[in-house]
Amino acid sequence: MKRYLPFAIIAAVLVIAILAGALMYRTKQPPISTTPVPTPSLDPNQARTNNRTAVTLEEFGDYQCPPCGTLHPVLKTIKDEFGDRVQFSFRHFPLVQIHQHAVAASQAAVAAGLQGRFWEMHDLLYKNQSVWSSATDARPIFLSYARQLGLNVDLFVNDMGGNRANTIVASDLRRGQALGVNSTPTVFINGREIPFEELKIDNLRKEIRSLLNGG
């Protein structure tokens, strides 16, 4: 299966607003900026950062997207191989029109991140994608992951539905839209979008090594 295209997102921009704890949507798409988009400040658990790194890898993903799930072990291997020589960032880009649990999954990852366990929840969500994606209600499953990770469950539940989680997801969506992202997974290395067909482990290794060597 090839990557999913957010059919409605191509013609309409999703904007999440915090209003009574709910997600709201806007249907008018703003023009895409042609100027560089500055990287916003992240939740510290959303980026693996080293101030000396010469290479940044930024992924826009949807936890319920099967191609994102397929890419996850590839990027995990790259992370393990290059360590702190590469800064890895994950941006939430839930395709709500086709993935009913995508927003909740992003909220769960952010809530775990607020307790210092973003990447652990990130890995669990992708590893078990086929389990919770088919559930009628995925939130109890996310709650079980929080317990598995030893999180404060009450705090996790509050943070999932809180303003900060919604704000982080909304910020990532706006950044993706400004960069012209319209499908997942979308990956940028040092600001250059890597074509989907090139998101193979050997291609990514070659790209990163070239940049680390000053290429």
RAZICOR-V737546 format. One line per field, one symbol per residue. ss: DSSP state (a for helix, b for strand, c for the rest). phi: phi as a letter, one per 30 degrees, with the letter a starting at -180 (. if undefined). psi: psi as a letter, one per 40 degrees, with the letter a starting at -180 (. if undefined). A space follows every 50 residues. Layout:
ss->???
phi->???
psi->???
This chain:
ss->cccbbcaaaaacccccccbccbccccccccccccccccccccccccbbcc ccccbbbbbbbccccaaaaaaaaaaaaaaaaaaaabbbbbbbcccccccc caaaaaaaaaaaaccccaaaaaaaaaacaaaaacccccaaaaaaaaaacc ccaaaaaaaaccaaaaaaaaaaaaaaaaccccbbcbbbbccbbbcaaacc aaaaaaaaaaaaccc
phi->.dedcdeddecbcdbccdbhicccbbccdddddccecddddceeccbcbb dcdcbcbcccbbdcdedddddedddddddddchddbccbccdbdcddbbd cdddddddddddddcibedddedddddceddddcddbddddddddddedi dddddedddecddddddddddddddddddidbabdbbcchicdceedcdc ddddedddddddcid
psi->hiihhgddddeihhhhihhfeihiiiehhiihieiihihihiheeehhih eeiehhhhhhihdehddddddddddddddddebeehhhhhhhghgddehd eddddddddddddeeefddddddddddfdddddeidheddddddddddef ihddddddddeiddddddddddddddddeeheiiihhhhfehhhideefi ddddddddddddee.
